[in-house]
Amino acid sequence: MPDLATPLIAWYRDNARDLPWRHPEFGAWGVLVSEFMLQQTPVARVIPHLEAWLDRWPDPAALAADPPAEAVRQWANLGYPRRALWLHRAAVEIRDRHDGVVPADVEALLALTGIGDYTARAVAVFAYGRRHPVVDTNTRRVLARAVDGRSQPGAPAKRDLAAMATVLPSDVDQAAVVNAAAMELGAVVCTARVPRCEACPLAHLCAWRAAGYPDTGDERRRQARYEGSDRQARGAVLRVLREAAAHAVAADAVIPAWPDARQRDRAIDSLIADGLVEATGGMLSLPR
């Protein structure tokens, strides 16, 4: 295994973006909220929502004290609104199980609603300085190219954590920087479609570059089009309920002009099944 850590650290020190969750004083709750919001959502869209969220709910207990409907409403147009519901449930669990303090232990974090391998380790590493491998899509792409000589990573697997663990230096602080640097490199240089290899600190070590940039296939799952999709219909239903002056809206008054009535009804049913909408006596509302 080539030494990826040294060039990654040097590059990150000079090139890391100034993002709010990277500030030392940001705190574990802020890191946790940011990680929920950043899932499948660009950084530029997240930052204003994150700031508004933390202004309103500066700690887990503050969020837990409000009904889940407020979390869904505050989530606005970030997309994938189940994340808002999960974050609210996690806040309640943190209040009730951990005296309102986001835990530092990975296993305790994994036991919270909506938290998987990546988020648990990201909070432990970036908020508490623990030494763990942190692997997101960007990290996996960097490792696939630099170490395995592949154009794109395979499907996510537990082995990704082991692969990243071999890259980390033994020093705890340096390990945290390498975790952040690998993600940053994948986000801004070693990108999926048009990598900027001329700006990459790992170019001289990269197995993919040395092999002549072979196309080894792409196993990434393609996201379906948003326009005309059930996701768009779900978003339209939630937008009506978020903006409603009353707490509930008659079901037949929710996007009545939607071009596909069956899709509209399917969207409402799926939102009810996900716990994002409550239905009582023909009326729909956000969860109380």
HELIX and SHEET records of a PDB file:
HELIX    1   1 ALA A    5  ASN A   15  1                                  11    
HELIX    2   2 PRO A   20  ARG A   22  5                                   3    
HELIX    3   3 ALA A   28  LEU A   38  1                                  11    
HELIX    4   4 VAL A   43  ARG A   56  1                                  14    
HELIX    5   5 PRO A   60  ALA A   64  1                                   5    
HELIX    6   6 PRO A   68  TRP A   75  1                                   8    
HELIX    7   7 ARG A   82  ARG A   97  1                                  16    
HELIX    8   8 VAL A  106  LEU A  110  1                                   5    
HELIX    9   9 ASP A  117  PHE A  126  1                                  10    
HELIX   10  10 THR A  137  ALA A  146  1                                  10    
HELIX   11  11 ARG A  159  ALA A  165  1                                   7    
HELIX   12  12 VAL A  172  VAL A  188  1                                  17    
HELIX   13  13 CYS A  197  ALA A  199  5                                   3    
HELIX   14  14 ALA A  207  ALA A  210  1                                   4    
HELIX   15  15 ASP A  230  GLU A  243  1                                  14    
HELIX   16  16 ALA A  251  ALA A  253  5                                   3    
HELIX   17  17 ALA A  261  ALA A  273  1                                  13    
SHEET    1   A 3 VAL A 249  ALA A 250  0                                        
SHEET    2   A 3 MET A 283  SER A 285 -1                                        
SHEET    3   A 3 GLU A 278  THR A 280 -1                                        
END                                                                             
